[in-house]
Amino acid sequence: MAIASGLFRTKSVEQSIRDTDEPDSKLRKDLTARDLTIFGVAVVIGAGIFTLTARTAGTVAGPSVSLAFVFAAIACGLTALCYAEFASTVPVAGSAYTYAYATFGEVIAWIIGWDLILEFALAVSVVAKGWSQYLGEVMGSGAPVLSLGSIQFDWGAVLIIAVVGTLLATGTKLSSKVSAVAVAIKLGVILLVLVVGATYFKPSNLTPYIPPSEPSEHADGLRQSLFAWLTGSGGTSFGWYGLLAAASLVFFAFVGFDVVATTAEETRNPQRDVPRGLFGSLAIVTVLYVAVSLVLTGMVSYKELQGGDATLATAFAIHGATWTKNIISIGALAGLSTVVMVMYLGQTRVLFAMARDGLLPRSLAHTGAKGTPVRLTVIVGVICALLAGFVDFGTLEEMVNIGTLVAFVMVSIGVPILRRTRPDLPRGFRVPFVPVIPILGALACLWLMLNLSIETWLRFVIWMALGAIVYFAYGRRHSVLRKQQEAEAPEPARL
């Protein structure tokens, strides 16, 4: 029983807030609601809007891809409400990890932290490789890759990670200013795409809005969705099943908005600014995604986007507007640069919080005079650069989705629990209709998880098993909270 109670020991909100004042691990408070909104738009609007939209429309959902974005946005919106309450109550770095520590206990917090490490590390590396591909298109020389014998080295991906890491080590405020410039560039490109694309728009291309279902190429085996396997329905494209599957796929386009919550400790007024940053960025990107998907599927028939390699530029090329390709590539470069930056930021802040709690080496939580975890930023950069430079990820990018969704589910469940266990805490923002909204948020995310492939689920289970080994071998024994509780425990009576 003692072991079990130790695993589920919770860290009080008051203690988490006190830890933010430690001189050696203190983050600088520089960010405003505007900065957080920029970070949110920066991380969410990436290559997904230029590639994922066309690919999903052509192979999975047809014109109803716009509705799939709405479904995914609803799930994110319900979860954003829960993140906003937690961030205004516990304005500490670490996001879902920190919230889980205060609500569910140490072992669950570790699981969420380990899960977020997976999400951010893969996201940084995968998106960096995407940036490298677009760099090759702009240069007109193909992907910037060096052949080292039988090994391929993607120097373009390593370059963007090195630049972003340098900016983050210099200061979060500088990173926000750079993100603002990149966001302005990609929003300008998207606006141009919408205006030009509208001139080719034909309402007849949107009919049928939900095309008749067809057998999917992943109708069986590990590539079929868990839902298809459980129900025995097999994989299908288009139709209602295709629409729901598309919602799970385009969810990847929203991944990262929760990073706004990880910067709560670096925000001047987190109780007010974090909710504004979350909702403002989510509203902006949802409108843009729906608008682009409607224009895209109105420009050409979804059947002309089939094949799996279609992009937004494909639709313009069909109409002879090939001049848009380079403009879209420049927009994608700007978009992916900011995605790498904010995902990188999220990774360092989660690891920083775990290190400060002793679940990872405490030396990693050192900030120094710059007020940023420089040591941790360098380590993350080296690891992600090695992954992006030498690893071909293939379908591993789907693990970013499942990692994010698990965190969303736990945050949603945590809101009513913390309301019950700590009703006295001041909350700068309160989720309405508790527990209905949090339950709906958790169910929506669970549904999206069911539509991910069996292969993704198996890989996720293996990663979690590895995390359990690390926790029991290191984290549990070095936990700062455990040492504090043992020091405060009364000595047993002597006979």
N, C-alpha and C positions, 0 to 999 in steps of 0.2 A: 504493500500500500504506500510505503514511503517513497518508493521509486516512482509509482504512478503519480502521486501528488507532486513530486519534484518535476516531472515532465510537463505538468500542466500549471506550474506556478506562473502567475501573471505579474507583469511589471506595471505598477500604478502609473496613471497618466501624470501625476505630480512628479514622480521620479523621472519619467521620460523627459518632461519639460526642464527639470533641474539639470539633467545631463547636458542640455544644450548650452549651459553656461560654463562648462569646463574649459578653461583657457586653452588647453592643448588640443581640443577637438571642437572648437567653436566655429561655426559657419557664419560668414558675413551676411547681414540682412540688407540686400540691395534691391530686391525685385518688387514691382508694383503689379496691379491687375492688368495693365497694358502689356507688361513684360510676359506675364503668364499666358495671356491670350495669344501673344505672338508665338510663345513656345508651343502652345497647343496646336495652332494652325501649322506651325513649322514641322512638327513631328507627324501630323496626320496627313497633310497634303504632300504626297511624295509621288513616286512613279506609279502608284496604284491608279491614280486618276488618268494616267496616260496609257497604261497597259492593262491593268486588271479589269477595267470596265469593258474594254473591247473583247478581251479573252472570255470573260464570263458571259457576256451577251452572246457570243458566237457559239459557245460550246455547252452552256448550262441553262440559261434563263431566257434568251431572246430579249425582246424589248422590256420584259418585266424586270430586268436588272435594276431599273430605277426604283421599283418597289422593294427589291431585295436590299438596296441601300437604306430605304426607309425602315425596314424591319431591323436591320443591324443597328441603325441609329437609335431606335426605340430601346433596344437592349442596352446600348451604351448610355442613353439618357437616364434610364432607371438606375443604372449603376452610378452614374455621375452624381445623382442626388445623394447617394450613400457616401461616396468619396467626399463630397462637399461637407457633409456633417462631420465625418471623422477628421478631415483636415482642419476644420474650424474648432474642433474640440481638442485634438492632439496635434498641434502645429509643429511636428517633428519630422526630420528626414526619415525616409524608409517606406513611406506610403503604406501599402497593404501589410507589409511585414510588421511595422510598428503598431498598426491597428490590431493585428492578430495577437501581438504580445500582450496588449492591454485587455483583450477580450477573451481569447481562447486559451492562452498559456504558451509556454516556451516552445514546446515541441511543434505545435501548430504554426507558431510564428516562424520557426526554422523551415518547416515545409514550404510555407509561402515565400520566404526569402530565397530558398533554394530554387523554387519555381520561377521567381522573378529574375534570378541570375541567368537561368536558361532563356527566358524571354528576351532580355536585353542583349545578352551576348550574341545570340543567334541573329537578332534583329540588326544589330550594328554590323555584323560581318556580312549578312545577306544583302543588306541595303548598300553597303560599301561596294560589293561586287556589281550590283546594279548600276551604281554611279560610274564605275569603271567602264562598263559597257557603253553607257551614254557618252562618256568622254571619248571613247573610240569612234563613235559615230560623228561627233562634232569634229574630231581631228581627221576623219575620213580615212583612218588607217586600221580599222578593226580594233578589237579589244586590246588594251595595252597590257600584253602578257609576254613574259620572257620564258623561253624553254630552257630548262636546266636539265638536260638529258631527258629522262622520262618524266620529269617533274615540271609542272606549269606554275610559274610565279606571277600572280596578278599584282603588278606594281601599282596600277591605278588605284586599286582598293586600299592598298597600304598607304598610298599618298594621302587620300582623303582622311583616313583615320589618324595619321600623324598630324595633319593640319588641325583637325578638330580637337585632338588631344591637347595640342599646344594652346589653343584658345581657351579651353576649359580650365587648364592649369593656371592660366593667367588671371581668370576671374569670370564669375558667372554673369556679371553685368555686361562685360565686353561680349560674351557669347550671345547675350540677348540682342545687343546692337547689330552684330553680324547677322543673326537670324532675321532681324527686321528687314535688312536689305534684301536677303535671299527670298523672304516671304513676299516682298513687294514685286520682285522679278517674276516669281512663279505665278502670282495672282494676275499680273499683267498678261502673261502668256495664256493663262486659262481664259481670261476675259476676251482676248483676241480669238481664241479657238471658238468660244461661244458665239461671238459676233459673226465670224466668217462661216462657221458651221451652220448657223441659222439660215444663211442664204441658200443652202442646199437642202433644207428641211422639207420632207414630204410626209404628211400625216399618214398616208397609206402604208409607209414602212413600219408603223407601230401596230399594224394589224396582221395576225392576231397578237394581242398584247401578251398573252400567255400561250405560247405555241403548244401544239399537241405533244405529249410525252413520247420519248424515243428511248430505246435501250442504250445504256451508257457503255463506253468502252471499259469502264471499271465496274462491270455488273457483278463480279464475284471476286474472290480472293481478298488479300489484305488491303487492296486499294479501295474497296467498297466502304461506304460509311458504316459506322457502328449501328446506326438506326436501321439501315437496309439489312444488315446481317441479323439483327435481333428480330426484325419483323418478317424476314424471309422475302421481302418485296424485291430484292435485287436493286442494282443501281439504275437509275433512269436520268435522262437529261430532259430539260424542258418540262412543261406541265407544272402542276403544283409541287410535286416532289423536287423538280429542278429548281423552282423558285426558292423553296426552303433551303435546298443545298447551296444555292447561290448566296443566300443571306449569310451562311456560315463562311463562305469563301470571301465575300467582300468585307466581312468583319475585319479581315487583315488590313483593309484600308483605314480602319479607325484605330488600329492598335497604336498605343502610345499616348492617347490623350490623358491617361491616368498619370503620366509623368509629371503633369502639372502639380499633382498632389505631393510628389516627392520633393518639391522645392519649397514646401510650406515653411520650413525652418529658415529659409533664406529670403522670406517675404516680409516686408515691413509691417503689413497689417493682414496676417493670414486669415483671420476670422471673416474679413470682408472680401479680400482680394482673391483668395483661392476659389471660392464658389463662382465669382465673376469670371475668372479665367477659365474654369472648367466649362461653364455653360456658354460663355461667349465663343470659345473656340469650337465647341461641338456644334453650335448652331450654324456658324459660318461654313464649316466643312461639309455639313449635311446638305445645305443649300447648293453648294458647289458640286458635290457628287451627283445629286439628283439632276441638276441642270445639265451637266456634261453628259450623263448617261442618256437623258432624253434627246439631246441634240445629236449625239452619236448614232443612236438607233433610229432617229428620224432622218439622218443623212443617207443611210444605206440600209438595205435589208440585213437582218441579223445573219442570214445564210451566207452573205458575202464576208462575214467575219469568222467563219468556221475554219478550223485547221489548227487552232491552239496557239498560233504565233501572231495573231492580229493585235494591232495597237491602234491608238487614236489616229496616228498618222496614216494607217491603212485606209480609213474612211476618206481622208482627204486625197490620197493617191488615186482612189477609185474615180474621183471627180476631176483628176488631173491637177489638183492643187499640191503638187509635190514640194513647192517652196515652203510649205508649213513644217516639213519634217525637221529641218534644222532648228526652227523656232521652238518646236515641241521638245526637241532634244535639249536645248538650252534651258527651257522651263523645267525639264526633268532633272537636269544637273543641279539647278538651284534648289529644287524640291528635295532631292535626295541628300544634298549637303546638310540641310537643316534636320532631316530625319536622323541621319547619323549622329549629328551633334546632340540632339535632345535625348535619343536613346542611350548614347554614351553617358550623358549626364545622369540619366535615371539609373544606369548600372552602377556608377560610382557612388551615388547616394544610398542605394540599398545596401551595398557592401559596406559603406561607411557606418550605417546604423548597426549592422550586424557585428562589425568589428568593435564598435563602441560598447556593445553589450557583451563582448568577450566570446561570442559564438564563432568568430573568426579572430585571428591574431590582432590584439589591441593596437599594435604599432601601425596598422593600416588606417586607423582613425585619426592620425596626426594631421593637423591643418597648418600650423605655423603662421607666419606673418601675413601670408596672402589670403588667409581665411578660406582656402580651398584644399581639399585632400590631394595634394600634388603627388605624393607617393602612390596612392591608390589609382590616381588618374593614369600615371605612367604604366603601372602593372596591367590595368585593364586594356590600355592601348596596345601593349605588346602582345597580349593574348589574342585580342580581336584581330590584330594585324596578321598574326600567324594563321589564324583561322581563315580570314578573308584572302590571304595571299596564296595559301596552298590547298585549301579544302574545296571540293566541288560539292555544294550542299544538296542539290537535287530537290527532293521533296521534304528535306529537313525544315524548310521554312514554315511548313504547316504547324510545327511544334511551337512556333511563336504564338499562334492562335490559342492552342490548348493551354499554354502556360498563362496567358493573359486571362482567359476565361475562368480558370481555377481561382485566380486572385479575385476576379470580379464576384464570383459566387461567395467567397469567404467574407469579402467586405460587405456585401448585401446582407448576409446572415448576421454579421457582427453588429449592425446598427441596433436592431431590437434587443439584442443581448446586452449591449452596453447601456442602453436606455433603462433596462431592468436592474442591472447590477450597480450602475453609477448614475442614478437620476439627478444627483446633485451637481454634476459637472456643468459649467457654463458652455453653452453651444452657440457659436456665432451664426450657425445655420442649422435648421431642423428639417429633416425629411418629412413631408406631409403624409398623412394616412398610414402611419406605422401601425402594424407590421405589413400592411397590404403591399405598399410600394416595394420594400425590400424583398418580399417573397416573390413578387412578380419579376423583379430584376434577377434574382437567383434562378428562377425557373426559365426565364428567357435565355440566360447564359448556358444553363444545362442543356437546353434544347439545341443551341448552336454547337455545343460540344458533341452531342449525339450524332451530328451530321458530319463530323470529322472522320477520317479513315481509321480503320482498325490498325493499320501500320503506325499511324501517329500515336494512337493510344498505347501500343506496345512499347514504343520508344520512350514515351512519357513515363510509363511504369518503371522502366529500367533506370531512367534518370532519377526518379524519386527514390528507388532502392539504393542507388549510389549515395544520394543525399543522406539517407538514414545511417549509412555506415560512417559518413563524415561526422554527423552529429554525435553519435555515441562514442566515436573514437576521439573527438576533439571538443566539439561545442559544448556538450553537456558538462564535461569536466572543468572547462575554463569559463563557464558562464559567470558573469559579474553578479547577476541577481542571485544565483545559487550561493556564491561566496558570501554575499551580504546577509542572506537569510541564515546561513550556517553560523556566521559571526554573531548574529543577534539572538540566536536560539539559546534558551536557558540551559545550563549544564544539568545533566541528569543527577538526581539526588543520590548522595553516597550513603551506603548503609553503615 
